[in-house]
């Protein structure tokens, strides 16, 4: 279908009756009434409430029932605020049915005393199904033909519950079969994000960044011309505005830059969300549903030529793990390989990796919440070497932070690394480890956690990434569709 637009609304953009009205206005007011598919997240904090309820059920806690009442009340309140009395009965019934479905799963877990991953995936998808029903019902009251569709009906995945991967060929077939006839009939499809199903219909979820991923999957299989991601931020920024006063919204970034920023902790689309879009070179806009008049940030395959870094980001909840062979006779390369294999089995993402040449010692940064599983796999993989002293005991430092400077224009820029290190050292912050990939797209630096914020501010100022620096650089402003 020509000029198809995919709009995705995040949890804060669906977080209340007022926000759902705003989302409906944006969806209904799409430019030139172009064909549009809407993807929605659960209302803000609802997924957390669902997961917390399942955890209470697993441990036999009484909070299960009070949480169910909260879930019921929040969605019924939104329904009452959104719909006239004459239109509420059907939507009330749909909400009751969905919450009853969640209650059935929660009570099953309560009886079992455990949470089967398949049941968790089926249960947490209820949040998106509830918000999709509310949005579709409200649009109908505004004279907009709309219908809600479960992602399980259109996105086909493998059976990796909790973090499923899409199967694009069957997804393309199902999505076109289900969604295109609606668009041709002038009906606005409201698709639940985050969830899919296996070929034989078992519910799955897509893991971290799942709702954004749903939007990019549908855009790819439906050959969309653009994706608009609506959230509560103005776009992709040069730094976290809570840390840096003059942080600026970037007009345009590349897929690679956005992926690197997300990987290093920025509130940007998850790298795997960008993959289907990058492959088909479908541009994506990051926009603020609370301030829709602002242009946002456009993510594209190639952007205007610039020199130097584009943004600096940071992560505080990380851990630095260091390993060192006890003797030069130990094959350090083999130890590295086995350590990385262990991290892969633990499903831990390596945020930065650094090694020495002679001693063959090495260190890597991972997320703190992935540390227990990573250490268990590392201990098992290197059990013999650790037991016999061939490898020194692993050192774990959780009092560190990750600083990452990102920009395609950093390639071959002389003196840049020196300036960055000098700026950090001027703040009396010790650099613990440094890593830079072969693409020269990102410089990753581990520093003491206590100095992380100052390091971000120092690098941002040194590289002139703020509003004044952006203005002097003369980056052009764009609007969606431009």
N, C-alpha and C positions, 0 to 999 in steps of 0.2 A: 504494500500500500504506500502510495506516494506521500512524502513529507510527514511521516508518522512521528509523533512526539510522545516520549515516555516521561511522565512526571512521577516522582517519588516523594512522599511526605513522611518525615521522620516522627519519632515519638512525641517530641515537643510540639511539632506542627499539628499533631492529632491529640494533644494533651487535655483538651477541655471542649465544651460545647462551642465556645467562642472560637477556638483554634480550628475546629472542624468546619465551622461556617467560613472561616478565612480560607481554608484549604478548598472548600467547595467553590468559593468565588474564584480562586485562582484556576481551578480545573475547568470551571464553566466559562471563564473569560479567556481561555487559551487563544493565542493570536489567530485571527482569521478563521476561527472555528476549525482549525486543522484537526485531523483524526488524532485522538489522544488515548493512551492507556495510562491509568493511574495505579500506582503501587503504594500500599500503606504499611506503616509499622503499627504495633499496638500503641495504645495511649501511653504516655510517658509513665514510667515506673511500674506498668502493669506486668511486663515480663518478669521483672524482679519479684513482684508479688506472687506470680504463679510459681516461680522456681522456689521461693521461700516456702510456699504452701506445700509443695511436694517434699521439700526437705523436712518440714514439720511432720508430714504424714509418714515418712520413712522412719522417723524416730519416735512415732507415737505421741506427738505433742498435741495438747488441746487447742493450739492456735489455728488448727486447720479450719474449724468452723468459723472463727472470727474473721479469718482471711477471706473465706468464701463470701461472708456477708459484705466485706469491704469491696470485693470484686463486683458483687451484685449491685450494691448501692452506687458505686461510681458510674456504672454504665446505665443504670436506670435513671440516675440524675441527669446524665447527659442526654438521654433520650427525651426526658420531659422538657428539657430546655430547648431541644432542637425541633421537636415535632409538635404540631397542633394536636389537641386531644383526639380529634377524629382520625388521626393517622398513627396513633401510638400502639394500638392493640397488636397489630401484626409484628412490629419491631420488638415490643415487649416479649412476645412469644418466642421470637428468634433468639433474643438475649437469654431468656429462661432456658431454652433448649441447649444453647452453647454452654452455659454455666453448669447445667445438669450433666453435660458430657464431661466437663472438667471435674465435677464433683465425683462422678463415677470412677474416674481414673485415680483421683486422690484417695478415695476410700479403698480402692483396690491396693494401692501402695501401702496404705495404713494397715491393711490386713496381712500383706506379704512381709512388711518390714524392710522392703528394699525397693529401689527405683530402677526397673528395667529401662535401658536407654530408649527402646522403641516407645514405651509408654510415656516417657518424658517428652519426646518429640511430638507425640500426638497431643499431649496436654498443653505444652507451651504455645502451640500454634493457635490456640483458642483466642489469645490476645489480639492477634491480627484479624482473626475472623470477626471478632466483636467490633473492632474499629471500622472495618470495611462495611459491615452491615449498617452501622450508624451513618457513615458518610453517604452510602448509596441511598438510604432512606431519606436523608435530608435533601440530597440533590433532587429526588423525585418530588418533594414538596415545593421545590423551586422551579418545577417545570422542565427539569433536565432528565431525560431518559437515562437511567443508570442501573447497573446490576453488579452485585458483589460476586467474586469468583475466588474460590480457594486456590492458593498456589499449588496445592496437591493435585489439582486437576490439569495443570498446564506445565509444571516443571518436573521433569523426570530426573531422578538422581540414583546414585549407587546406594548401598545399604549401610553406609558409614553414619550411623545415628549420632546426632549431635554436631556433626561437621560434614555433611554429605557433599559430594561433588556432583554437579549437573552432568547429564548425558545430553549433549546438545542436539544430536540428530533426532531422537524421539521427542525431545522438548520442542524442537522446531515444528514437528508434525502436529503435536497436540495443541501447541499454542496457536498455530494458524487455524486449526480446525475449530477451536473454541472461541478465539478472540476476533478473528477477521470478519466472520459473519455479523458479529455485534457491531463492529465499527461500520460495516457497510450499511447496517440498518439504522445508523445514527445513535446507537446506544453507547454510553460511556462505561467501559469495563473498569471496575475497582478490584484490583487483584491483591490478595494478601501477600505481603513480603515474608521473607525468612523461612517459609516452609515449602516443601515439595513432597514427592512420594516416589517410591521405587516403581519399577515397571509393573509389579504385581499389586501396587496400591498401598504399600505400607508407608505411613506418614514419616517424613524426615524433616530435619531442619538444617539450615545451611551454615550454622556457626557464626563466628565473629563477623560483623558487618553484613549479616544475612539479608536484611531487607534491601540494602543498597545493591547487593549481589543479585537479588531477584530482579531488580529493575534493569541491571546491565545485561542479564541473561535474556530477558524478554526483548530488550532493545536489539540484541544481536540476532536472535532467531526471527524477529519480525522485520529486520532490516530497517530499523528506525533511523531518522535523520538526525535526531538530537535526544539527549536525556537531560532533564532538569531535576536536580536533587535539592529539595526544599528542607532546610533545617532551621536552627536558631542562630546561625552565624552568618556574617556578611559575605563570606567567601573564604578562600585560602589566604592566610595572612603571613607576613614576613616573620612573625613570632607570636607567641601566646600573649594577647593583650593584657592578661592578668599579670604578666611579668614585665612587659615592655610598654611604656606609655605611648610611644609613637609608632607602634606596630601598624603597618599599612596592609590594605587588602591588595593582593596581587591581581592584576587585570587578566593575566594569562599564564598558565604553566603547562608543561608537557606532561604526558602520561607518566614518563619516567620520574620526573621531579615530584609529582603528586604521590606516586607509589613510594618513593624514598621517604618523603615527609611523613606519610602514614606509618611506614615501618618503624620510624624513629619516634613516634609518639604524637604527631600532630593530629588535630581533629580534622582529618581529611579522609576521603574514600579509601577503604582497605585495598591493598594492592591487587587482591584477586578480583575485586569488584571492577577494577580498571581493565583487567586482562581481556575480557570479551569485547570491550569497547575499543581498546587499542588495536586488536587484531583486525577489526573492521573499520577503524579510524572514524568512529562515531563520536563527535564532540559531546562533552558533558559539562553542564553548568552547575556550580555550587552556589545556591542562592538562599536568601533569608526570607522565610515566609512571614516573619514579623515586620520586615521592611522590604516588601517586594519591589519597591521603586528603585532600590539599589542594584547596580549592574551585576554584582557577583564576580565569580572567577570562572573563566572558560578553560577547560582542560582539553588539549589538542595533541596531535602527533608531533607537530613542529610549531615552534613559536618564533616570535621576532628575535633577531640576533641580539644578544647582550653579553657582556663580560662580567665574570665574577659570580658570587653566590646570589641566590634569590631569597632564601629564608633560613632561619635557624630554629630548631626545635629541640625539645628535651624530654627525657623520661626519668622519673625519680624512683619508681618501684622496680629497680633492676638489681641484679646480683652479678658480681665478677668472680668467675671461677678460674683458678690458675692451677696448671699441672706442670710438673718438671721431672724429667727422668733423673734417677739418682746417679747415673754414670753415663759417660759419653758412648759406651758400648751399646746402650739401649737404643733401639731404632725409634727415634722420636717421631718420624713420619708415620710409622705404623701406629704409635700411640695416638697421634692426632686423628688418624683415620678411624680408629676404633671409638675414640671419644665422640667424634662427629656422628658416627653411626648410632651410638647410644643416645645422643641428643635427638636424632631423627626418630628413634623408637619411642622416646618420651614425648614426641610431638612438641618439642621446645624449639622456638625460633631463635636462631643465633643473631643477635642484633649487631655485634661487632666481634671481630676475631683478630688477634695479634700474636705474633710469634717471634722468637729470637733465632739467630742463625746457628751459633755454635752450641749453646746449651740445649737447644731444641725445646726450651720451655715455651709454653703458650698459655694464653688466657682468652676467655670469651665472655661476653655479656649476654644474659638471658633475662626474661621477665621474672620477677621475684615469685609470682604465683606459679611459675613452671619449675621452680627450683627443686621442690621435694621429688617430683617424678624424675627430673633430670639426674639428680644425685643418686637415686635408686638405680637407674639404668647405668650410670657411669661406674658405680661401685660394683655392679654385677659384671660389667664388661671388662674392668681392669682388676678384678678380684685377686688374681694370681700375682700380678705385678705389685699391687699394694701390699699383699700379705708377705711377700718375700723382699720388700724394700727396693725393688727395681724402679719404682716410681715413688717420689715423695708424697706424703699425704696431701690430698687436695686442699687448697686454700680457698675459702669462700668469704668474700667481702660484700656485705649487703649495705654498707654505708657509702655507696657510690651513686653517681648519676650519669646518664648518657646525654651528651651534647652532640647534635648533628648539624652540620652546615651543608646545605643542598643547593645545587645549581649546575645546569648543563654548561653554563658559560665559564665554569671553573677550570675546564680542561686546558692545561698548559699555561695557566695564568701565573707568571713568575712572581715570587715573593708573597703569594697569598697565604700559604700555610704559616710562614714566619710571622706575618701580621696577626694572624688569628692566635697563635701561641703567645705572642708578645702581649696582646690585649688581655688574655686570660691571666698571664703571669703578673701583669700590672695590678691585678686585684688580689695578689698573694694567694692564688689558687693553684694547687699542685695538680699537674696533669699526670694521671696514673697510667693510661694506655691510649694509643692512637691507632686508628685503622682507616685505610682509604682503599676503596676498590679500584680495579684496573680501569674502570670507566672514568675515574676522576669526578664522578657525579656527586659523591658524598664524602665528607671528612667527618669521621666519628671519633669523639674524644670522651674518655672516661675521666671524671673528676670526683673529688670528694663531694658527697651529697650536700654538705653544708655550704658549698660554694657554687652549686649548680645555677641558681637564679642569677647571681652576680656574673657568672661566666656567660650566660645567655645575653644579658644586658650589654656586657663588654663587647662581645662578638657582633651583636646587632649594631651597636654604635660604630665600631671599627669599620664594618663593611658598608656603612651608610645605607642600611636597609629600611630606615624609617620613612615617614610620610614626606619629609623634605627631600631625602635622597631619591625617592621614587619620582617626585615631581621634577627634580633636576634631570633625571634620566629620560624624562619625556615619554613614558610608556603611554600609548593611546588607550582610551577607554572604549569598551565595546558594550553592546547590549545583546541579550539573547536573540538568536537568529541572525546576528551580524557576522 
